[in-house]
Amino acid sequence: MARFTVFGNPVQHSLSPFIHSLFAQQLHVKDLEYTRSLTSPAQFAAAVAEFFRCGGAGANVTVPFKTAAAQLVTHQTDRAARAGAVNTLIPLGHGQILGDNTDGYGLVADLKRQLELSSLIGIHAVILGAGGAARGVLGPLCEAGVERIILANRTLPKAQELVRANSDLPLAYASWQDLDGLSAHDYIVINATSASLHKASLPLSNALLSKSRLCYDMMYAKTPTQFIQQARTAGATACADGLGMLVEQAALAFALWHTGQLPETDEVLRTVRAKLLSS
């Protein structure tokens, strides 16, 4: 039995076990067990070590442990190193663990689905927030062809710092007020803040949201998130939450654990959405 888990706190509502069971059925992968592992910051490193010492075949990491996971692993992929965060753990043997970050891949794949595009070449994006969620997707977005990214944050110095740290990427920073001057119809607007978690609206103009090509919230919920409600009220015609990103990043993690077998995600996403709505 190949054992996998997701480390988090909280983790009881994680959809990852359900998603990976669907992938396993699709690709006829038998004898797979995927569980949830509730841990604490103080016990995280010990919990990971014990899991792999007992034969764990792979693990995911969610809040609040992605940064700690990056410090714990012995090897990192380039995208994990740029993100400064790890969400996928791959055992290499002899106590060695490779850390990867599949979040950016997940976002890119879902944006292509939402925009009905085969490529993001030439797309412009506004990313709201300059924390870990934003940092984790910058590299993959640019590698996918996004031409320009504007980072906007409640505290401007944090956005400026993130731009400086990624000086090789086509990034700029802006205050909330600066966004009002954008030709918004050329942009997708991505919410990488935790505002929806706290049911808080963001100080954005209706014009930015209504003219944008897509308003995307990296968070997801059973009902429309606060950001999606705000965007729709402003007149946005295309909105999406981050459930597709969750499924897509899980698909890449599955492939990393199973010799490159990448699942098809469209039907899985429909099934996961139905489960979320019925919960």
QUILIN-V792409 format. One record per run of one state. SS is the DSSP state (2 for helix, 1 for strand, 0 for the rest). FROM is the first residue (numbers start at 1). TO is the last residue. If there is no record, write none. Layout:
# QUILIN-V792409
{{SS,FROM,TO} {SS,FROM,TO}}
This chain:
# QUILIN-V792409
{{0,1,1} {1,2,8} {0,9,15} {2,16,26} {0,27,31} {1,32,38} {0,39,43} {2,44,53} {0,54,57} {1,58,61} {0,62,65} {2,66,72} {0,73,74} {1,75,76} {0,77,77} {2,78,83} {0,84,87} {1,88,93} {0,94,95} {1,96,100} {0,101,102} {2,103,115} {0,116,123} {1,124,128} {0,129,131} {2,132,143} {0,144,147} {1,148,152} {0,153,155} {2,156,165} {0,166,170} {1,171,174} {0,175,176} {2,177,181} {0,182,183} {2,184,186} {1,187,191} {0,192,194} {2,195,198} {0,199,205} {2,206,211} {0,212,213} {1,214,217} {0,218,225} {2,226,234} {0,235,238} {1,239,240} {0,241,242} {2,243,257} {0,258,265} {2,266,278} {0,279,279}}
